[in-house]
Amino acid sequence: MELLSIALLGLAAYLIGSVSPSYTLVHYLKGIDIRDVGSHNAGTLNSFHQLGAWWAILVFIVDAGKAAVATLLPTWVGLPEWSVLVTAPLVIVGHNWTVLLKFRGGKGAACLIGICLALAPASTMIAIVPGVIVLFLSKNAIAGLVAGFAVANVLNLAAWLFNVEWLVLAPGWLQFGLCLFLTLFVAVVYGISIRVQLLEAFRQKSVRRAFYGS
């Protein structure tokens, strides 16, 4: 019965992740499919390019919020802590390959931030600072995300090894391992999506070109 409940919760997490605020807003406000313009990504950054900062902030809040909800669902309904290993990945899968939009969605960065905030709020909030600094210095959102997620994972590892409870709600291998795995998963998905761009950057030996226009 417990396994059935976890499976149903996983399905719920996928469906929650499938809700796409970026697609809905751009379609409603501009009458176009966000996946046909800009970076062709149904996410926060492309929403910023299409609608501006305030709408992009709303998209980010909804995407991060739905992921945080899916991550906290097992605790709310009294299922084992390890159930988050099912719900957290599936909310990103739902976001990236949403059944509502013929399995073409975003890349999962905002969802990953929401998951990390739910599991490790303090370390994630701290990691936002270097992420924002790198963003402004490089003028590149992807570079800022890389820096922020790198710092967050290092802090989560430190919290686990040294049992720093104020950094992570319940320091342990689960929180660290899940955040690290999902960080790598999102990075691989994004890397595959810009593989041609990455190959060209490698040929030109240009890190900046790797993320140009992302």
C-alpha contacts under 8 A as a table, 3 or more apart, distances in Angstrom:
res1	aa1	res2	aa2	distance
1	M	4	L	5.10
1	M	5	S	6.26
2	E	5	S	5.06
2	E	6	I	6.29
2	E	79	L	7.56
3	L	6	I	5.06
3	L	7	A	6.14
4	L	7	A	5.01
4	L	8	L	6.18
5	S	8	L	5.13
5	S	9	L	6.10
6	I	9	L	4.93
6	I	10	G	6.08
6	I	74	P	7.86
6	I	79	L	7.46
6	I	83	S	6.39
6	I	86	V	7.57
7	A	10	G	4.99
7	A	11	L	6.36
7	A	86	V	7.96
8	L	11	L	5.04
8	L	12	A	6.23
9	L	12	A	4.90
9	L	13	A	6.14
9	L	73	L	7.64
9	L	74	P	7.60
9	L	87	T	6.73
10	G	13	A	4.99
10	G	14	Y	6.28
10	G	86	V	5.76
10	G	87	T	4.81
10	G	90	L	6.35
11	L	14	Y	5.09
11	L	15	L	6.31
11	L	90	L	7.70
12	A	15	L	5.13
12	A	16	I	6.09
12	A	70	A	7.94
13	A	16	I	5.03
13	A	17	G	6.11
13	A	70	A	5.19
13	A	87	T	5.40
13	A	88	A	7.40
13	A	90	L	5.89
13	A	91	V	4.87
13	A	94	G	7.53
14	Y	17	G	5.09
14	Y	18	S	6.19
14	Y	87	T	7.59
14	Y	90	L	4.98
14	Y	91	V	4.69
14	Y	92	I	7.51
14	Y	93	V	6.58
14	Y	94	G	4.41
14	Y	95	H	7.61
15	L	18	S	4.91
15	L	19	V	6.96
15	L	91	V	7.44
15	L	94	G	6.18
15	L	98	T	7.84
16	I	19	V	5.80
16	I	66	K	6.34
16	I	67	A	7.89
16	I	70	A	7.29
16	I	91	V	6.52
16	I	94	G	7.19
17	G	20	S	7.63
17	G	63	D	7.77
17	G	66	K	6.49
17	G	67	A	6.78
17	G	90	L	7.52
17	G	91	V	4.37
17	G	92	I	6.15
17	G	93	V	7.20
17	G	94	G	4.38
17	G	95	H	4.47
17	G	98	T	7.34
18	S	91	V	7.54
18	S	94	G	4.45
18	S	95	H	4.80
18	S	96	N	7.73
18	S	97	W	7.34
18	S	98	T	4.41
18	S	99	V	6.48
18	S	100	L	6.45
19	V	95	H	7.02
19	V	98	T	7.46
19	V	100	L	7.52
20	S	23	Y	5.51
20	S	24	T	6.29
20	S	42	A	7.30
20	S	63	D	7.62
20	S	95	H	7.04
20	S	105	G	7.44
21	P	24	T	5.04
21	P	25	L	5.93
21	P	59	V	5.57
21	P	62	V	6.87
21	P	63	D	7.31
22	S	25	L	5.39
22	S	26	V	6.08
22	S	34	I	7.28
22	S	42	A	5.62
22	S	43	G	5.73
22	S	44	T	6.88
22	S	47	S	5.92
22	S	56	A	7.86
22	S	59	V	5.76
23	Y	26	V	5.45
23	Y	27	H	5.89
23	Y	33	D	6.50
23	Y	34	I	5.70
23	Y	35	R	7.72
23	Y	42	A	5.94
24	T	27	H	5.25
24	T	28	Y	6.00
25	L	28	Y	5.08
25	L	29	L	5.84
26	V	29	L	5.23
26	V	30	K	5.42
26	V	31	G	6.68
26	V	32	I	6.36
26	V	33	D	6.84
26	V	34	I	6.14
26	V	47	S	7.30
26	V	50	Q	7.28
26	V	51	L	7.14
27	H	30	K	5.57
27	H	31	G	4.42
27	H	32	I	4.85
27	H	33	D	5.68
27	H	34	I	7.15
28	Y	31	G	5.59
28	Y	32	I	7.94
32	I	36	D	7.73
33	D	36	D	5.53
33	D	37	V	7.24
34	I	37	V	5.49
34	I	38	G	7.59
34	I	40	H	6.23
34	I	41	N	6.91
34	I	42	A	6.01
34	I	46	N	7.52
34	I	47	S	7.62
34	I	50	Q	7.88
35	R	38	G	7.77
35	R	39	S	7.53
35	R	40	H	3.92
35	R	41	N	5.37
35	R	42	A	5.87
35	R	104	R	7.97
35	R	105	G	7.83
36	D	40	H	5.27
37	V	40	H	5.24
38	G	41	N	7.63
38	G	46	N	6.32
38	G	49	H	7.30
38	G	50	Q	7.69
39	S	46	N	6.24
39	S	213	G	7.25
39	S	214	S	6.25
40	H	46	N	7.41
41	N	46	N	6.15
41	N	105	G	6.76
41	N	106	G	5.24
41	N	107	K	7.15
42	A	46	N	6.71
42	A	47	S	7.38
42	A	105	G	5.29
42	A	106	G	4.45
42	A	107	K	7.75
43	G	46	N	5.77
43	G	47	S	6.14
43	G	59	V	7.34
43	G	60	F	7.78
43	G	105	G	7.79
43	G	106	G	5.18
43	G	107	K	7.13
43	G	108	G	7.91
43	G	110	A	7.82
44	T	47	S	5.01
44	T	48	F	6.22
44	T	56	A	5.31
44	T	57	I	7.36
44	T	59	V	5.76
44	T	60	F	5.51
44	T	110	A	7.30
45	L	48	F	5.04
45	L	49	H	6.56
45	L	56	A	6.99
45	L	141	A	7.93
46	N	49	H	5.07
46	N	50	Q	6.22
47	S	50	Q	5.03
47	S	51	L	5.63
47	S	52	G	6.98
47	S	55	W	7.11
47	S	56	A	5.20
47	S	59	V	7.41
48	F	51	L	5.42
48	F	52	G	4.48
48	F	53	A	5.28
48	F	54	W	7.97
48	F	55	W	6.97
48	F	56	A	4.75
49	H	52	G	5.96
51	L	54	W	7.96
51	L	55	W	6.04
51	L	56	A	6.97
52	G	55	W	5.94
52	G	56	A	6.24
53	A	56	A	5.02
53	A	57	I	6.12
54	W	57	I	5.12
54	W	58	L	6.47
55	W	58	L	5.04
55	W	59	V	6.27
56	A	59	V	4.96
56	A	60	F	6.15
57	I	60	F	5.03
57	I	61	I	6.17
58	L	61	I	5.11
58	L	62	V	6.25
59	V	62	V	5.29
59	V	63	D	6.09
60	F	63	D	5.17
60	F	64	A	5.88
60	F	110	A	5.99
61	I	64	A	5.28
61	I	65	G	5.65
62	V	65	G	4.93
62	V	66	K	5.99
63	D	66	K	5.41
63	D	67	A	6.47
63	D	110	A	5.82
63	D	111	C	5.49
63	D	114	G	7.54
64	A	67	A	5.27
64	A	68	A	6.24
64	A	110	A	5.08
64	A	111	C	4.58
64	A	112	L	7.19
64	A	113	I	6.09
64	A	114	G	3.98
64	A	115	I	7.29
65	G	68	A	5.05
65	G	69	V	6.17
65	G	111	C	7.63
65	G	114	G	5.88
66	K	69	V	5.11
66	K	70	A	6.26
66	K	91	V	7.89
66	K	111	C	7.38
66	K	114	G	7.56
67	A	70	A	5.12
67	A	71	T	6.16
67	A	88	A	6.96
67	A	91	V	5.96
67	A	92	I	7.36
67	A	111	C	5.05
67	A	112	L	7.24
67	A	114	G	5.28
67	A	115	I	5.55
68	A	71	T	5.03
68	A	72	L	6.21
68	A	111	C	7.65
68	A	114	G	4.76
68	A	115	I	4.94
68	A	116	C	7.93
68	A	117	L	7.05
68	A	118	A	5.30
69	V	72	L	5.20
69	V	73	L	6.02
70	A	73	L	5.22
70	A	74	P	7.99
70	A	87	T	5.85
70	A	88	A	6.25
70	A	91	V	6.50
71	T	74	P	7.14
71	T	84	V	5.73
71	T	87	T	5.95
71	T	88	A	5.10
71	T	115	I	6.06
71	T	118	A	6.70
71	T	119	L	7.78
72	L	75	T	5.54
72	L	76	W	6.36
72	L	84	V	7.53
72	L	118	A	6.85
73	L	76	W	5.08
73	L	77	V	6.32
73	L	87	T	7.88
74	P	77	V	5.42
74	P	78	G	6.05
74	P	79	L	4.93
74	P	80	P	6.81
74	P	81	E	6.85
74	P	83	S	6.02
74	P	84	V	6.43
74	P	87	T	7.94
75	T	78	G	5.13
75	T	79	L	5.98
75	T	80	P	7.31
75	T	81	E	6.75
76	W	79	L	7.83
79	L	83	S	6.68
80	P	83	S	5.63
81	E	84	V	6.27
82	W	85	L	5.60
82	W	86	V	7.83
82	W	174	L	7.51
83	S	86	V	5.44
83	S	87	T	6.63
84	V	87	T	4.96
84	V	88	A	5.53
85	L	88	A	5.98
85	L	89	P	6.69
85	L	178	L	6.99
86	V	89	P	6.04
86	V	90	L	6.32
87	T	90	L	5.19
87	T	91	V	6.19
88	A	91	V	5.47
88	A	92	I	6.86
88	A	115	I	6.73
89	P	92	I	5.36
89	P	93	V	6.29
89	P	182	L	7.00
90	L	93	V	4.77
90	L	94	G	5.97
91	V	94	G	5.02
91	V	95	H	6.21
91	V	111	C	7.64
92	I	95	H	4.95
92	I	96	N	6.06
92	I	108	G	5.58
92	I	111	C	6.22
92	I	112	L	7.38
93	V	96	N	5.16
93	V	97	W	5.72
93	V	98	T	7.46
94	G	97	W	5.28
94	G	98	T	4.81
94	G	99	V	7.33
95	H	98	T	5.50
95	H	105	G	5.85
95	H	106	G	6.02
95	H	107	K	7.49
95	H	108	G	6.45
95	H	111	C	7.81
96	N	103	F	7.28
96	N	104	R	6.50
96	N	105	G	4.45
96	N	106	G	4.61
96	N	107	K	5.40
96	N	108	G	6.18
97	W	101	L	7.92
97	W	102	K	7.60
97	W	103	F	3.96
97	W	104	R	5.12
97	W	105	G	5.30
97	W	106	G	7.57
98	T	101	L	5.60
98	T	102	K	6.57
98	T	103	F	4.48
98	T	104	R	6.10
98	T	105	G	5.77
99	V	102	K	5.41
99	V	103	F	5.07
100	L	103	F	7.10
101	L	104	R	5.80
101	L	105	G	6.97
107	K	186	V	6.53
107	K	189	V	6.61
107	K	190	Y	6.11
108	G	111	C	5.11
108	G	112	L	6.04
108	G	186	V	6.03
109	A	112	L	5.07
109	A	113	I	6.39
109	A	186	V	6.61
110	A	113	I	5.10
110	A	114	G	6.39
111	C	114	G	5.04
111	C	115	I	6.27
112	L	115	I	5.05
112	L	116	C	6.18
112	L	179	C	7.85
112	L	182	L	6.99
112	L	183	T	7.11
112	L	186	V	7.87
113	I	116	C	5.14
113	I	117	L	6.07
113	I	124	T	7.64
114	G	117	L	5.06
114	G	118	A	6.25
115	I	118	A	5.15
115	I	119	L	6.29
115	I	179	C	7.74
116	C	119	L	5.13
116	C	120	A	5.47
116	C	121	P	6.73
116	C	124	T	6.22
116	C	179	C	6.36
117	L	120	A	5.27
117	L	121	P	4.20
117	L	122	A	7.65
117	L	124	T	5.75
117	L	125	M	7.45
118	A	121	P	5.95
119	L	168	V	6.69
119	L	169	L	6.47
119	L	170	A	7.96
119	L	175	Q	6.32
120	A	123	S	5.74
120	A	124	T	6.09
120	A	156	N	7.42
120	A	167	L	6.39
120	A	168	V	4.24
120	A	169	L	5.83
120	A	175	Q	7.50
121	P	124	T	5.25
121	P	125	M	6.07
121	P	167	L	7.17
121	P	168	V	6.63
121	P	169	L	7.54
122	A	125	M	5.20
122	A	126	I	6.19
122	A	166	W	6.82
122	A	167	L	4.86
122	A	168	V	6.48
123	S	126	I	5.10
123	S	127	A	6.11
123	S	152	A	5.72
123	S	155	L	5.93
123	S	156	N	6.71
123	S	167	L	5.03
123	S	168	V	6.61
124	T	127	A	5.00
124	T	128	I	6.36
124	T	152	A	5.44
125	M	128	I	5.24
125	M	129	V	7.31
126	I	129	V	5.78
126	I	130	P	7.86
126	I	152	A	7.59
127	A	130	P	5.88
127	A	131	G	6.36
127	A	148	G	4.92
127	A	149	F	6.94
127	A	151	V	5.39
127	A	152	A	5.12
128	I	131	G	4.92
128	I	132	V	6.03
128	I	148	G	5.52
129	V	132	V	5.28
129	V	133	I	6.28
129	V	148	G	7.49
130	P	133	I	4.91
130	P	134	V	6.08
130	P	144	G	7.61
130	P	147	A	6.61
130	P	148	G	6.00
130	P	151	V	7.78
131	G	134	V	5.29
131	G	135	L	6.13
131	G	143	A	7.86
131	G	144	G	4.35
131	G	145	L	5.84
131	G	146	V	7.44
131	G	147	A	5.16
131	G	148	G	4.11
131	G	149	F	7.81
132	V	135	L	4.87
132	V	136	F	6.29
132	V	144	G	5.95
132	V	148	G	7.75
133	I	136	F	5.36
133	I	137	L	6.17
133	I	144	G	7.34
134	V	137	L	5.07
134	V	138	S	5.79
134	V	139	K	7.73
134	V	140	N	7.90
134	V	143	A	6.64
134	V	144	G	4.93
134	V	147	A	6.93
135	L	138	S	5.41
135	L	139	K	5.22
135	L	140	N	5.31
135	L	141	A	5.43
135	L	142	I	7.79
135	L	143	A	6.35
135	L	144	G	4.32
135	L	145	L	7.85
136	F	139	K	4.96
136	F	140	N	7.37
138	S	143	A	7.15
138	S	144	G	7.89
140	N	143	A	5.49
140	N	144	G	6.52
140	N	211	F	7.52
141	A	144	G	5.06
141	A	145	L	6.25
141	A	214	S	7.91
142	I	145	L	5.02
142	I	146	V	6.19
142	I	211	F	6.79
142	I	214	S	7.19
143	A	146	V	5.12
143	A	147	A	6.28
143	A	211	F	7.87
144	G	147	A	5.21
144	G	148	G	6.10
145	L	148	G	5.05
145	L	149	F	6.01
146	V	149	F	5.39
146	V	150	A	6.05
147	A	150	A	5.17
147	A	151	V	6.28
148	G	151	V	5.31
148	G	152	A	6.17
149	F	152	A	4.96
149	F	153	N	6.15
149	F	183	T	7.10
150	A	153	N	5.37
150	A	154	V	6.35
151	V	154	V	5.14
151	V	155	L	6.19
152	A	155	L	5.16
152	A	156	N	6.14
153	N	156	N	4.97
153	N	157	L	6.14
153	N	176	F	6.80
153	N	179	C	6.95
153	N	180	L	6.18
154	V	157	L	5.12
154	V	158	A	6.25
155	L	158	A	5.00
155	L	159	A	6.08
155	L	167	L	7.46
156	N	159	A	5.00
156	N	160	W	6.26
156	N	167	L	7.32
156	N	168	V	6.80
156	N	171	P	7.57
156	N	175	Q	7.36
156	N	176	F	5.33
157	L	160	W	5.16
157	L	161	L	6.16
157	L	176	F	5.83
158	A	161	L	5.16
158	A	162	F	5.84
158	A	163	N	7.65
158	A	164	V	7.35
159	A	162	F	5.42
159	A	163	N	5.06
159	A	164	V	4.39
159	A	165	E	6.73
159	A	167	L	6.17
159	A	168	V	6.43
159	A	171	P	5.68
159	A	172	G	7.68
160	W	163	N	5.09
160	W	164	V	6.87
160	W	171	P	4.72
160	W	172	G	4.74
160	W	173	W	6.55
160	W	176	F	7.13
161	L	172	G	7.88
163	N	171	P	5.83
163	N	172	G	7.75
164	V	167	L	5.80
164	V	168	V	6.95
164	V	171	P	6.77
165	E	168	V	5.33
165	E	169	L	5.92
165	E	170	A	6.32
165	E	171	P	6.04
166	W	169	L	6.70
167	L	171	P	7.94
168	V	171	P	5.30
168	V	175	Q	7.95
170	A	175	Q	7.65
171	P	175	Q	6.72
171	P	176	F	7.83
172	G	175	Q	5.83
172	G	176	F	6.54
173	W	176	F	5.22
173	W	177	G	5.52
174	L	177	G	5.20
174	L	178	L	5.79
175	Q	178	L	5.38
175	Q	179	C	6.15
176	F	179	C	5.44
176	F	180	L	6.08
177	G	180	L	5.17
177	G	181	F	5.95
178	L	181	F	5.15
178	L	182	L	6.08
179	C	182	L	5.26
179	C	183	T	5.99
180	L	183	T	5.04
180	L	184	L	6.28
181	F	184	L	5.24
181	F	185	F	6.09
182	L	185	F	4.77
182	L	186	V	6.03
183	T	186	V	5.32
183	T	187	A	6.15
184	L	187	A	4.97
184	L	188	V	6.09
185	F	188	V	5.22
185	F	189	V	6.24
186	V	189	V	5.12
186	V	190	Y	6.11
187	A	190	Y	5.15
187	A	191	G	5.96
188	V	191	G	4.92
188	V	192	I	6.09
189	V	192	I	5.28
189	V	193	S	6.34
190	Y	193	S	5.07
190	Y	194	I	6.53
191	G	194	I	5.34
191	G	195	R	5.73
191	G	198	L	7.58
192	I	195	R	4.95
194	I	197	Q	5.19
194	I	198	L	6.15
195	R	198	L	4.95
195	R	199	L	6.14
196	V	199	L	5.20
196	V	200	E	6.30
197	Q	200	E	5.17
197	Q	201	A	6.17
197	Q	209	R	7.53
197	Q	210	A	5.83
197	Q	211	F	7.81
198	L	201	A	4.98
198	L	202	F	6.11
198	L	209	R	7.83
198	L	210	A	4.95
198	L	211	F	7.90
199	L	202	F	5.00
199	L	203	R	6.24
200	E	203	R	5.10
200	E	204	Q	6.24
200	E	209	R	7.95
200	E	210	A	7.59
201	A	204	Q	5.08
201	A	205	K	5.71
201	A	206	S	5.02
201	A	207	V	6.37
201	A	208	R	7.78
201	A	209	R	5.32
201	A	210	A	5.00
202	F	205	K	4.83
202	F	206	S	6.45
202	F	207	V	7.71
202	F	210	A	7.77
203	R	206	S	7.90
206	S	209	R	5.37
206	S	210	A	6.75
207	V	210	A	5.24
207	V	211	F	7.31
208	R	211	F	5.81
208	R	212	Y	6.23
209	R	212	Y	4.81
211	F	214	S	5.42
